[in-house]
Amino acid sequence: MPDVKNIKSKHYIEVKDMSFSYEDEPVLSDIHFTVDPGEFVMLTGENGAAKTTLLRNILGLLHPTTGESRIAKENANGEELKVGYVPQQVASFNIGFPSTVLELVESGRYPQNRWFKRLDKRDKEHVYRALESVGMWEMRHKKIGELSGGQKQRISLARTFAMDPDLFVLDEPTTGMDSSSREKFYQLLKHNTTVHNKAILMVTHDHLELRPYVDKHIELLRKENSPWRCFSMDS
């Protein structure tokens, strides 16, 4: 059973002839696509289309039955690739969770070798922009446990933005956002690809709203009683 491999490639994500089965039940088959720096890729499919399963294979949380699912080792500048992942259902924080919104998002600015260093002006600017982008700056002093599920989703996104990753992997990130907030969020993602050369793979049900912003549309489809297959469509 092949492992997810890190590769040095122009592609940040490369999925090639991949299939996946739970025990003996085929779930995904003939999956192939790439995600490159500067590219915004939308992944859609009906409910139950194994979209999250595909993401988990890409991230190495599951392993393909056949074929390959790869994430690059280095970014376009030859530095270690940073991946920011926001799952569909953010783990619940209980009501006694001690951190504030600001503290949690600030933690995204601490690489492993900087846990005990103070944040500088640039770090704080990243944190401000991240919270502002998801409409949570005014709630920065709230305790995490006091937030609604949608608000927790937003601060998880903000923490990912604060990390400033090269590759964003987002699973239904706009849950709980209204139409105006979604539009601002899509604009921010597009800015990250076109101006900062980031790569984005995003699972969504809002494909009509998102279509004007994306560079590539990947859809999971299947015939009756067959595994989900991948179809790539230009946007």
MIGUZA-864920 format. One record per residue (C-alpha): x, y, z; residue number from 1. Coordinates in Angstrom, 3 decimals. Each point is the difference from the previous one (the first is absolute). Last residue first. Example, Ala and Ser with C-alpha at 12.3 -4.5 7.8 and 13.67 -1.06 7.14 Angstrom:
residues 2
<node><c1>13.670</c1><c2>-1.060</c2><c3>7.140</c3><mido>2</mido></node>
<node><c1>-1.370</c1><c2>-3.440</c2><c3>0.660</c3><mido>1</mido></node>
***
This chain:
residues 235
<node><c1>-13.585</c1><c2>27.320</c2><c3>-15.081</c3><mido>235</mido></node>
<node><c1>1.731</c1><c2>-2.865</c2><c3>-1.765</c3><mido>234</mido></node>
<node><c1>-1.402</c1><c2>-3.379</c2><c3>0.902</c3><mido>233</mido></node>
<node><c1>1.821</c1><c2>-2.950</c2><c3>1.507</c3><mido>232</mido></node>
<node><c1>-1.982</c1><c2>-3.176</c2><c3>0.588</c3><mido>231</mido></node>
<node><c1>0.814</c1><c2>-2.338</c2><c3>2.866</c3><mido>230</mido></node>
<node><c1>-1.706</c1><c2>-3.306</c2><c3>0.618</c3><mido>229</mido></node>
<node><c1>-2.133</c1><c2>-1.151</c2><c3>2.907</c3><mido>228</mido></node>
<node><c1>-0.215</c1><c2>-3.776</c2><c3>0.216</c3><mido>227</mido></node>
<node><c1>-2.693</c1><c2>-1.931</c2><c3>-1.926</c3><mido>226</mido></node>
<node><c1>-3.482</c1><c2>-1.165</c2><c3>0.957</c3><mido>225</mido></node>
<node><c1>-1.716</c1><c2>2.561</c2><c3>-2.268</c3><mido>224</mido></node>
<node><c1>2.422</c1><c2>2.125</c2><c3>-1.991</c3><mido>223</mido></node>
<node><c1>2.220</c1><c2>2.382</c2><c3>1.840</c3><mido>222</mido></node>
<node><c1>0.962</c1><c2>3.640</c2><c3>0.305</c3><mido>221</mido></node>
<node><c1>2.655</c1><c2>1.939</c2><c3>1.939</c3><mido>220</mido></node>
<node><c1>0.516</c1><c2>3.466</c2><c3>-1.466</c3><mido>219</mido></node>
<node><c1>3.242</c1><c2>1.949</c2><c3>-0.384</c3><mido>218</mido></node>
<node><c1>-0.366</c1><c2>3.658</c2><c3>-1.033</c3><mido>217</mido></node>
<node><c1>3.087</c1><c2>1.997</c2><c3>-0.941</c3><mido>216</mido></node>
<node><c1>1.052</c1><c2>3.641</c2><c3>0.092</c3><mido>215</mido></node>
<node><c1>-2.457</c1><c2>1.173</c2><c3>2.644</c3><mido>214</mido></node>
<node><c1>-1.432</c1><c2>3.423</c2><c3>0.829</c3><mido>213</mido></node>
<node><c1>-3.000</c1><c2>0.288</c2><c3>-2.349</c3><mido>212</mido></node>
<node><c1>-1.089</c1><c2>-3.579</c2><c3>0.922</c3><mido>211</mido></node>
<node><c1>-0.312</c1><c2>0.603</c2><c3>3.751</c3><mido>210</mido></node>
<node><c1>-3.619</c1><c2>1.141</c2><c3>0.083</c3><mido>209</mido></node>
<node><c1>-1.094</c1><c2>-2.757</c2><c3>-2.419</c3><mido>208</mido></node>
<node><c1>2.069</c1><c2>-2.635</c2><c3>1.818</c3><mido>207</mido></node>
<node><c1>-1.439</c1><c2>0.693</c2><c3>3.431</c3><mido>206</mido></node>
<node><c1>0.129</c1><c2>-3.659</c2><c3>1.071</c3><mido>205</mido></node>
<node><c1>3.707</c1><c2>0.292</c2><c3>0.735</c3><mido>204</mido></node>
<node><c1>3.275</c1><c2>-1.882</c2><c3>0.334</c3><mido>203</mido></node>
<node><c1>2.991</c1><c2>2.315</c2><c3>-0.424</c3><mido>202</mido></node>
<node><c1>3.475</c1><c2>-0.674</c2><c3>-1.357</c3><mido>201</mido></node>
<node><c1>2.028</c1><c2>3.214</c2><c3>0.130</c3><mido>200</mido></node>
<node><c1>3.528</c1><c2>0.836</c2><c3>-1.143</c3><mido>199</mido></node>
<node><c1>1.766</c1><c2>3.206</c2><c3>1.049</c3><mido>198</mido></node>
<node><c1>1.762</c1><c2>2.230</c2><c3>-2.545</c3><mido>197</mido></node>
<node><c1>-0.243</c1><c2>3.116</c2><c3>2.220</c3><mido>196</mido></node>
<node><c1>-1.789</c1><c2>2.365</c2><c3>-2.397</c3><mido>195</mido></node>
<node><c1>-2.157</c1><c2>-2.337</c2><c3>-2.132</c3><mido>194</mido></node>
<node><c1>-0.440</c1><c2>-2.875</c2><c3>2.440</c3><mido>193</mido></node>
<node><c1>-0.343</c1><c2>1.950</c2><c3>3.247</c3><mido>192</mido></node>
<node><c1>-2.200</c1><c2>2.642</c2><c3>-1.626</c3><mido>191</mido></node>
<node><c1>-2.335</c1><c2>-2.761</c2><c3>-1.187</c3><mido>190</mido></node>
<node><c1>-0.301</c1><c2>-1.268</c2><c3>3.566</c3><mido>189</mido></node>
<node><c1>-0.769</c1><c2>3.492</c2><c3>1.271</c3><mido>188</mido></node>
<node><c1>-2.641</c1><c2>0.536</c2><c3>-2.669</c3><mido>187</mido></node>
<node><c1>-1.607</c1><c2>-3.316</c2><c3>0.938</c3><mido>186</mido></node>
<node><c1>-0.134</c1><c2>1.093</c2><c3>3.651</c3><mido>185</mido></node>
<node><c1>-1.524</c1><c2>3.358</c2><c3>-0.879</c3><mido>184</mido></node>
<node><c1>-2.700</c1><c2>-1.776</c2><c3>-2.031</c3><mido>183</mido></node>
<node><c1>-0.671</c1><c2>-2.487</c2><c3>2.787</c3><mido>182</mido></node>
<node><c1>-0.383</c1><c2>2.791</c2><c3>2.549</c3><mido>181</mido></node>
<node><c1>-2.579</c1><c2>1.778</c2><c3>-2.172</c3><mido>180</mido></node>
<node><c1>-1.990</c1><c2>-3.196</c2><c3>-0.582</c3><mido>179</mido></node>
<node><c1>-0.133</c1><c2>-0.977</c2><c3>3.685</c3><mido>178</mido></node>
<node><c1>2.598</c1><c2>-2.262</c2><c3>1.582</c3><mido>177</mido></node>
<node><c1>-0.962</c1><c2>-2.988</c2><c3>2.178</c3><mido>176</mido></node>
<node><c1>1.857</c1><c2>-2.587</c2><c3>-2.088</c3><mido>175</mido></node>
<node><c1>2.375</c1><c2>1.860</c2><c3>-2.316</c3><mido>174</mido></node>
<node><c1>2.944</c1><c2>-2.395</c2><c3>0.434</c3><mido>173</mido></node>
<node><c1>-1.574</c1><c2>-3.050</c2><c3>-1.684</c3><mido>172</mido></node>
<node><c1>3.280</c1><c2>-1.944</c2><c3>0.137</c3><mido>171</mido></node>
<node><c1>2.997</c1><c2>2.281</c2><c3>-0.563</c3><mido>170</mido></node>
<node><c1>3.509</c1><c2>-1.077</c2><c3>-1.015</c3><mido>169</mido></node>
<node><c1>2.144</c1><c2>3.150</c2><c3>-0.242</c3><mido>168</mido></node>
<node><c1>3.534</c1><c2>-0.335</c2><c3>-1.387</c3><mido>167</mido></node>
<node><c1>2.834</c1><c2>2.477</c2><c3>0.521</c3><mido>166</mido></node>
<node><c1>-1.046</c1><c2>0.664</c2><c3>3.584</c3><mido>165</mido></node>
<node><c1>-0.181</c1><c2>3.468</c2><c3>1.614</c3><mido>164</mido></node>
<node><c1>-0.482</c1><c2>-1.359</c2><c3>3.547</c3><mido>163</mido></node>
<node><c1>-2.297</c1><c2>2.959</c2><c3>0.683</c3><mido>162</mido></node>
<node><c1>-2.273</c1><c2>-1.202</c2><c3>-2.804</c3><mido>161</mido></node>
<node><c1>-0.317</c1><c2>-3.389</c2><c3>1.721</c3><mido>160</mido></node>
<node><c1>-0.762</c1><c2>1.671</c2><c3>3.326</c3><mido>159</mido></node>
<node><c1>-2.679</c1><c2>2.077</c2><c3>-1.707</c3><mido>158</mido></node>
<node><c1>-1.581</c1><c2>-3.109</c2><c3>-1.513</c3><mido>157</mido></node>
<node><c1>-0.157</c1><c2>-1.612</c2><c3>3.439</c3><mido>156</mido></node>
<node><c1>-1.423</c1><c2>3.295</c2><c3>1.231</c3><mido>155</mido></node>
<node><c1>-2.785</c1><c2>-0.243</c2><c3>-2.555</c3><mido>154</mido></node>
<node><c1>-0.919</c1><c2>-3.598</c2><c3>0.793</c3><mido>153</mido></node>
<node><c1>-0.213</c1><c2>0.896</c2><c3>3.682</c3><mido>152</mido></node>
<node><c1>-2.394</c1><c2>2.816</c2><c3>-0.943</c3><mido>151</mido></node>
<node><c1>-2.210</c1><c2>-2.428</c2><c3>-1.913</c3><mido>150</mido></node>
<node><c1>-0.141</c1><c2>-2.378</c2><c3>2.964</c3><mido>149</mido></node>
<node><c1>-0.967</c1><c2>2.804</c2><c3>2.369</c3><mido>148</mido></node>
<node><c1>2.564</c1><c2>1.608</c2><c3>2.270</c3><mido>147</mido></node>
<node><c1>0.178</c1><c2>0.045</c2><c3>3.792</c3><mido>146</mido></node>
<node><c1>2.514</c1><c2>-2.852</c2><c3>0.220</c3><mido>145</mido></node>
<node><c1>2.516</c1><c2>1.997</c2><c3>-2.014</c3><mido>144</mido></node>
<node><c1>0.038</c1><c2>2.808</c2><c3>2.584</c3><mido>143</mido></node>
<node><c1>-0.738</c1><c2>3.422</c2><c3>-1.454</c3><mido>142</mido></node>
<node><c1>2.819</c1><c2>2.560</c2><c3>-0.232</c3><mido>141</mido></node>
<node><c1>0.230</c1><c2>-0.121</c2><c3>-3.820</c3><mido>140</mido></node>
<node><c1>-3.738</c1><c2>0.516</c2><c3>-0.512</c3><mido>139</mido></node>
<node><c1>0.340</c1><c2>3.289</c2><c3>-1.895</c3><mido>138</mido></node>
<node><c1>2.650</c1><c2>-1.602</c2><c3>-2.217</c3><mido>137</mido></node>
<node><c1>-2.313</c1><c2>-2.880</c2><c3>-0.980</c3><mido>136</mido></node>
<node><c1>-1.303</c1><c2>0.996</c2><c3>-3.441</c3><mido>135</mido></node>
<node><c1>1.838</c1><c2>-2.734</c2><c3>-1.895</c3><mido>134</mido></node>
<node><c1>2.460</c1><c2>2.336</c2><c3>-1.742</c3><mido>133</mido></node>
<node><c1>0.331</c1><c2>2.172</c2><c3>3.112</c3><mido>132</mido></node>
<node><c1>1.331</c1><c2>-2.935</c2><c3>1.990</c3><mido>131</mido></node>
<node><c1>2.660</c1><c2>-0.826</c2><c3>-2.607</c3><mido>130</mido></node>
<node><c1>0.881</c1><c2>3.637</c2><c3>-0.624</c3><mido>129</mido></node>
<node><c1>0.551</c1><c2>0.611</c2><c3>3.721</c3><mido>128</mido></node>
<node><c1>2.060</c1><c2>-3.176</c2><c3>0.430</c3><mido>127</mido></node>
<node><c1>2.204</c1><c2>0.807</c2><c3>-2.990</c3><mido>126</mido></node>
<node><c1>0.514</c1><c2>3.548</c2><c3>1.323</c3><mido>125</mido></node>
<node><c1>0.961</c1><c2>-1.409</c2><c3>3.396</c3><mido>124</mido></node>
<node><c1>2.639</c1><c2>-2.223</c2><c3>-1.575</c3><mido>123</mido></node>
<node><c1>1.425</c1><c2>2.944</c2><c3>-1.988</c3><mido>122</mido></node>
<node><c1>0.218</c1><c2>2.139</c2><c3>3.143</c3><mido>121</mido></node>
<node><c1>1.865</c1><c2>-2.706</c2><c3>1.931</c3><mido>120</mido></node>
<node><c1>-1.423</c1><c2>-2.871</c2><c3>2.006</c3><mido>119</mido></node>
<node><c1>2.014</c1><c2>-0.783</c2><c3>3.090</c3><mido>118</mido></node>
<node><c1>2.187</c1><c2>-3.074</c2><c3>0.079</c3><mido>117</mido></node>
<node><c1>-0.697</c1><c2>-3.063</c2><c3>2.142</c3><mido>116</mido></node>
<node><c1>-1.576</c1><c2>-2.238</c2><c3>-2.655</c3><mido>115</mido></node>
<node><c1>2.413</c1><c2>1.182</c2><c3>-2.673</c3><mido>114</mido></node>
<node><c1>1.856</c1><c2>-3.136</c2><c3>-1.117</c3><mido>113</mido></node>
<node><c1>-3.109</c1><c2>-2.006</c2><c3>-0.825</c3><mido>112</mido></node>
<node><c1>-1.497</c1><c2>2.822</c2><c3>-2.058</c3><mido>111</mido></node>
<node><c1>-2.260</c1><c2>2.337</c2><c3>1.969</c3><mido>110</mido></node>
<node><c1>-2.246</c1><c2>2.193</c2><c3>-2.159</c3><mido>109</mido></node>
<node><c1>-2.990</c1><c2>-2.375</c2><c3>0.173</c3><mido>108</mido></node>
<node><c1>0.046</c1><c2>0.393</c2><c3>3.769</c3><mido>107</mido></node>
<node><c1>-1.142</c1><c2>3.576</c2><c3>-0.555</c3><mido>106</mido></node>
<node><c1>-3.335</c1><c2>-1.375</c2><c3>-1.240</c3><mido>105</mido></node>
<node><c1>-0.553</c1><c2>-1.885</c2><c3>3.261</c3><mido>104</mido></node>
<node><c1>1.093</c1><c2>2.912</c2><c3>2.178</c3><mido>103</mido></node>
<node><c1>-2.284</c1><c2>2.457</c2><c3>-1.820</c3><mido>102</mido></node>
<node><c1>-3.064</c1><c2>-2.231</c2><c3>0.291</c3><mido>101</mido></node>
<node><c1>0.640</c1><c2>-0.428</c2><c3>3.714</c3><mido>100</mido></node>
<node><c1>1.392</c1><c2>-3.192</c2><c3>1.500</c3><mido>99</mido></node>
<node><c1>-1.331</c1><c2>-1.716</c2><c3>3.132</c3><mido>98</mido></node>
<node><c1>-2.336</c1><c2>-2.661</c2><c3>-1.462</c3><mido>97</mido></node>
<node><c1>-2.610</c1><c2>-0.318</c2><c3>2.758</c3><mido>96</mido></node>
<node><c1>-2.984</c1><c2>-0.001</c2><c3>-2.353</c3><mido>95</mido></node>
<node><c1>1.375</c1><c2>-2.922</c2><c3>-1.952</c3><mido>94</mido></node>
<node><c1>1.726</c1><c2>0.537</c2><c3>-3.317</c3><mido>93</mido></node>
<node><c1>-1.557</c1><c2>-2.171</c2><c3>-2.668</c3><mido>92</mido></node>
<node><c1>2.212</c1><c2>-1.384</c2><c3>-2.752</c3><mido>91</mido></node>
<node><c1>-0.494</c1><c2>1.915</c2><c3>-3.231</c3><mido>90</mido></node>
<node><c1>-2.371</c1><c2>-1.833</c2><c3>-2.292</c3><mido>89</mido></node>
<node><c1>0.956</c1><c2>0.450</c2><c3>-3.624</c3><mido>88</mido></node>
<node><c1>3.737</c1><c2>-0.056</c2><c3>0.632</c3><mido>87</mido></node>
<node><c1>2.282</c1><c2>3.049</c2><c3>-0.322</c3><mido>86</mido></node>
<node><c1>3.475</c1><c2>-0.878</c2><c3>-1.288</c3><mido>85</mido></node>
<node><c1>2.914</c1><c2>2.427</c2><c3>-0.439</c3><mido>84</mido></node>
<node><c1>3.044</c1><c2>-1.535</c2><c3>-1.676</c3><mido>83</mido></node>
<node><c1>3.501</c1><c2>1.493</c2><c3>0.139</c3><mido>82</mido></node>
<node><c1>2.499</c1><c2>-1.108</c2><c3>-2.659</c3><mido>81</mido></node>
<node><c1>3.628</c1><c2>0.087</c2><c3>1.115</c3><mido>80</mido></node>
<node><c1>1.855</c1><c2>2.602</c2><c3>-2.046</c3><mido>79</mido></node>
<node><c1>1.019</c1><c2>-0.283</c2><c3>-3.666</c3><mido>78</mido></node>
<node><c1>-1.757</c1><c2>3.244</c2><c3>-0.958</c3><mido>77</mido></node>
<node><c1>-2.886</c1><c2>-1.777</c2><c3>-1.781</c3><mido>76</mido></node>
<node><c1>-0.683</c1><c2>-2.020</c2><c3>3.146</c3><mido>75</mido></node>
<node><c1>1.835</c1><c2>-3.140</c2><c3>1.044</c3><mido>74</mido></node>
<node><c1>-1.000</c1><c2>-3.544</c2><c3>0.986</c3><mido>73</mido></node>
<node><c1>-2.844</c1><c2>-0.241</c2><c3>-2.471</c3><mido>72</mido></node>
<node><c1>-3.131</c1><c2>-1.886</c2><c3>1.014</c3><mido>71</mido></node>
<node><c1>-0.696</c1><c2>-3.310</c2><c3>-1.684</c3><mido>70</mido></node>
<node><c1>-2.874</c1><c2>-2.416</c2><c3>-0.511</c3><mido>69</mido></node>
<node><c1>0.963</c1><c2>-3.101</c2><c3>-1.958</c3><mido>68</mido></node>
<node><c1>-1.604</c1><c2>-3.013</c2><c3>-1.625</c3><mido>67</mido></node>
<node><c1>-1.644</c1><c2>-2.920</c2><c3>1.751</c3><mido>66</mido></node>
<node><c1>-1.659</c1><c2>-0.519</c2><c3>3.374</c3><mido>65</mido></node>
<node><c1>0.728</c1><c2>3.612</c2><c3>0.886</c3><mido>64</mido></node>
<node><c1>1.006</c1><c2>0.724</c2><c3>3.613</c3><mido>63</mido></node>
<node><c1>-2.003</c1><c2>1.965</c2><c3>2.565</c3><mido>62</mido></node>
<node><c1>1.146</c1><c2>2.900</c2><c3>2.181</c3><mido>61</mido></node>
<node><c1>2.699</c1><c2>0.659</c2><c3>-2.599</c3><mido>60</mido></node>
<node><c1>-1.284</c1><c2>3.456</c2><c3>-0.933</c3><mido>59</mido></node>
<node><c1>-1.037</c1><c2>-1.057</c2><c3>-3.503</c3><mido>58</mido></node>
<node><c1>-1.768</c1><c2>-3.083</c2><c3>1.336</c3><mido>57</mido></node>
<node><c1>-1.851</c1><c2>2.116</c2><c3>2.547</c3><mido>56</mido></node>
<node><c1>-1.059</c1><c2>2.389</c2><c3>-2.747</c3><mido>55</mido></node>
<node><c1>-1.437</c1><c2>-2.885</c2><c3>-2.043</c3><mido>54</mido></node>
<node><c1>-1.921</c1><c2>-1.305</c2><c3>3.007</c3><mido>53</mido></node>
<node><c1>-1.376</c1><c2>3.503</c2><c3>0.532</c3><mido>52</mido></node>
<node><c1>-1.326</c1><c2>-0.003</c2><c3>-3.557</c3><mido>51</mido></node>
<node><c1>-1.419</c1><c2>-3.512</c2><c3>0.337</c3><mido>50</mido></node>
<node><c1>-3.083</c1><c2>0.803</c2><c3>-2.127</c3><mido>49</mido></node>
<node><c1>-2.370</c1><c2>-0.541</c2><c3>2.914</c3><mido>48</mido></node>
<node><c1>-1.829</c1><c2>3.250</c2><c3>-0.668</c3><mido>47</mido></node>
<node><c1>0.467</c1><c2>0.816</c2><c3>-3.668</c3><mido>46</mido></node>
<node><c1>3.315</c1><c2>1.155</c2><c3>-1.392</c3><mido>45</mido></node>
<node><c1>2.284</c1><c2>3.019</c2><c3>-0.067</c3><mido>44</mido></node>
<node><c1>3.721</c1><c2>0.837</c2><c3>0.130</c3><mido>43</mido></node>
<node><c1>1.025</c1><c2>3.573</c2><c3>-0.874</c3><mido>42</mido></node>
<node><c1>3.589</c1><c2>0.797</c2><c3>-0.954</c3><mido>41</mido></node>
<node><c1>1.641</c1><c2>3.422</c2><c3>0.434</c3><mido>40</mido></node>
<node><c1>3.436</c1><c2>0.008</c2><c3>-1.661</c3><mido>39</mido></node>
<node><c1>2.971</c1><c2>2.273</c2><c3>0.687</c3><mido>38</mido></node>
<node><c1>2.178</c1><c2>-2.954</c2><c3>0.947</c3><mido>37</mido></node>
<node><c1>-1.304</c1><c2>-3.163</c2><c3>-1.684</c3><mido>36</mido></node>
<node><c1>-2.756</c1><c2>-2.475</c2><c3>0.799</c3><mido>35</mido></node>
<node><c1>-0.031</c1><c2>-3.220</c2><c3>-2.024</c3><mido>34</mido></node>
<node><c1>-2.596</c1><c2>-2.551</c2><c3>-1.069</c3><mido>33</mido></node>
<node><c1>-0.626</c1><c2>-3.740</c2><c3>-0.218</c3><mido>32</mido></node>
<node><c1>-2.529</c1><c2>-2.261</c2><c3>1.679</c3><mido>31</mido></node>
<node><c1>-0.726</c1><c2>-3.248</c2><c3>-1.863</c3><mido>30</mido></node>
<node><c1>-2.031</c1><c2>-1.538</c2><c3>2.833</c3><mido>29</mido></node>
<node><c1>-1.353</c1><c2>1.046</c2><c3>3.384</c3><mido>28</mido></node>
<node><c1>-2.200</c1><c2>-1.978</c2><c3>2.393</c3><mido>27</mido></node>
<node><c1>0.643</c1><c2>-3.668</c2><c3>-0.775</c3><mido>26</mido></node>
<node><c1>-1.310</c1><c2>-2.249</c2><c3>2.829</c3><mido>25</mido></node>
<node><c1>2.368</c1><c2>-2.801</c2><c3>1.005</c3><mido>24</mido></node>
<node><c1>1.395</c1><c2>1.654</c2><c3>3.162</c3><mido>23</mido></node>
<node><c1>-0.816</c1><c2>3.660</c2><c3>-0.651</c3><mido>22</mido></node>
<node><c1>1.358</c1><c2>0.411</c2><c3>-3.516</c3><mido>21</mido></node>
<node><c1>2.062</c1><c2>2.693</c2><c3>-1.694</c3><mido>20</mido></node>
<node><c1>1.111</c1><c2>0.571</c2><c3>-3.573</c3><mido>19</mido></node>
<node><c1>2.611</c1><c2>2.334</c2><c3>-1.423</c3><mido>18</mido></node>
<node><c1>1.098</c1><c2>0.156</c2><c3>-3.626</c3><mido>17</mido></node>
<node><c1>2.188</c1><c2>3.044</c2><c3>0.840</c3><mido>16</mido></node>
<node><c1>-0.671</c1><c2>2.692</c2><c3>2.595</c3><mido>15</mido></node>
<node><c1>2.554</c1><c2>2.815</c2><c3>0.028</c3><mido>14</mido></node>
<node><c1>-0.180</c1><c2>2.847</c2><c3>2.490</c3><mido>13</mido></node>
<node><c1>2.521</c1><c2>2.872</c2><c3>0.216</c3><mido>12</mido></node>
<node><c1>0.866</c1><c2>-0.619</c2><c3>-3.653</c3><mido>11</mido></node>
<node><c1>3.266</c1><c2>1.471</c2><c3>-1.301</c3><mido>10</mido></node>
<node><c1>1.605</c1><c2>-2.985</c2><c3>1.658</c3><mido>9</mido></node>
<node><c1>2.292</c1><c2>-1.074</c2><c3>2.837</c3><mido>8</mido></node>
<node><c1>-1.904</c1><c2>-2.879</c2><c3>1.479</c3><mido>7</mido></node>
<node><c1>-1.473</c1><c2>-1.025</c2><c3>3.334</c3><mido>6</mido></node>
<node><c1>-1.619</c1><c2>-3.398</c2><c3>-0.128</c3><mido>5</mido></node>
<node><c1>-3.368</c1><c2>-1.335</c2><c3>1.125</c3><mido>4</mido></node>
<node><c1>0.568</c1><c2>-3.650</c2><c3>0.801</c3><mido>3</mido></node>
<node><c1>-0.634</c1><c2>-2.880</c2><c3>-2.343</c3><mido>2</mido></node>
<node><c1>-1.842</c1><c2>-3.162</c2><c3>1.183</c3><mido>1</mido></node>
***
